[in-house]
Amino acid sequence: MIVVTGTIELHPEDMWPATTAAGEMVRQTQAEEGCISYRFYVDINFLTRFRLYEEWRDEAALAAHMKTPHMAVFLKAISDLRIVERSICKYEVTDTQPV
């Protein structure tokens, strides 16, 4: 399983357009083959920061996601937004256990 997670901090005036774009992206991505989970969350301690969390069956599913039309639309939608800081990492998970 591949996990992608990180944060995206935006200018306060750009939160609504970013939230709209992210909502549509989540809706379409969840229907993709190999998508286990795909979410954006607003950090309750920092209201202009999104936390991104994704789970993918494998690297091929993530690679296919990056080439989808809705990814292109999303990237275009956020290209005009003022991203203050972005930090996103990908992890390959080989074992999971309940905590």
C-alpha positions as CSV (number, residue, x, y, z in Angstrom):
1,M,0.0,0.0,0.0
2,I,1.1,3.5,-0.8
3,V,0.3,6.4,1.7
4,V,0.6,10.0,0.6
5,T,0.3,12.6,3.4
6,G,1.3,16.1,4.1
7,T,0.1,19.7,4.5
8,I,-0.7,22.6,2.2
9,E,-0.9,26.0,3.8
10,L,-2.8,28.7,1.8
11,H,-3.4,32.4,2.0
12,P,-6.6,33.0,4.0
13,E,-8.4,34.5,1.0
14,D,-7.8,31.3,-1.0
15,M,-9.3,28.8,1.4
16,W,-12.8,28.8,-0.1
17,P,-11.7,28.2,-3.7
18,A,-9.2,25.6,-2.5
19,T,-12.0,23.9,-0.5
20,T,-14.2,23.8,-3.5
21,A,-11.5,22.4,-5.8
22,A,-10.5,19.8,-3.1
23,G,-14.1,18.7,-2.6
24,E,-14.5,17.9,-6.3
25,M,-11.1,16.2,-6.4
26,V,-12.0,13.9,-3.5
27,R,-15.4,13.0,-5.0
28,Q,-13.8,12.0,-8.4
29,T,-10.7,10.4,-6.9
30,Q,-12.6,8.0,-4.6
31,A,-14.1,6.4,-7.6
32,E,-10.7,5.5,-9.1
33,E,-9.5,1.9,-9.3
34,G,-6.9,1.3,-6.6
35,C,-7.9,4.3,-4.4
36,I,-8.5,3.1,-0.8
37,S,-8.8,6.5,0.8
38,Y,-8.5,10.1,-0.4
39,R,-9.2,13.1,1.9
40,F,-8.4,16.7,2.6
41,Y,-8.9,17.9,6.2
42,V,-8.7,21.4,7.6
43,D,-6.4,21.7,10.6
44,I,-8.5,22.9,13.4
45,N,-5.5,24.6,15.0
46,F,-4.5,26.4,11.8
47,L,-7.5,27.1,9.6
48,T,-5.6,27.9,6.5
49,R,-3.8,24.6,6.4
50,F,-5.1,21.4,4.7
51,R,-3.9,18.0,5.7
52,L,-3.9,15.6,2.7
53,Y,-4.2,11.9,3.3
54,E,-4.3,9.2,0.6
55,E,-4.1,5.4,0.5
56,W,-3.4,3.6,-2.7
57,R,-3.4,-0.1,-3.5
58,D,0.0,0.2,-5.2
59,E,2.3,2.6,-7.1
60,A,0.6,1.9,-10.4
61,A,-2.7,3.1,-9.0
62,L,-1.1,6.3,-7.7
63,A,0.7,6.8,-11.1
64,A,-2.6,6.4,-12.9
65,H,-4.3,8.9,-10.6
66,M,-1.7,11.5,-11.4
67,K,-2.6,11.3,-15.1
68,T,-6.4,11.6,-14.7
69,P,-8.4,14.5,-16.3
70,H,-9.6,15.6,-12.8
71,M,-6.0,15.8,-11.6
72,A,-5.3,18.2,-14.5
73,V,-8.4,20.3,-13.6
74,F,-7.4,20.4,-9.9
75,L,-3.9,21.5,-10.7
76,K,-5.2,24.2,-12.9
77,A,-7.7,25.3,-10.3
78,I,-5.0,25.6,-7.6
79,S,-2.4,27.2,-9.9
80,D,-3.8,30.6,-9.3
81,L,-4.0,30.2,-5.5
82,R,-1.4,31.5,-3.1
83,I,0.2,28.5,-1.6
84,V,2.3,29.6,1.4
85,E,3.9,26.3,2.1
86,R,3.5,22.7,0.9
87,S,5.0,19.5,2.4
88,I,3.8,16.2,1.0
89,C,5.5,12.8,1.3
90,K,4.8,9.3,-0.1
91,Y,5.3,6.2,2.0
92,E,5.3,2.5,1.1
93,V,3.6,0.5,3.8
94,T,4.4,-3.1,4.0
95,D,2.6,-4.0,7.2
96,T,-0.3,-2.6,9.2
97,Q,-1.4,-3.5,12.7
98,P,-4.2,-2.2,15.0
99,V,-3.0,0.3,17.7
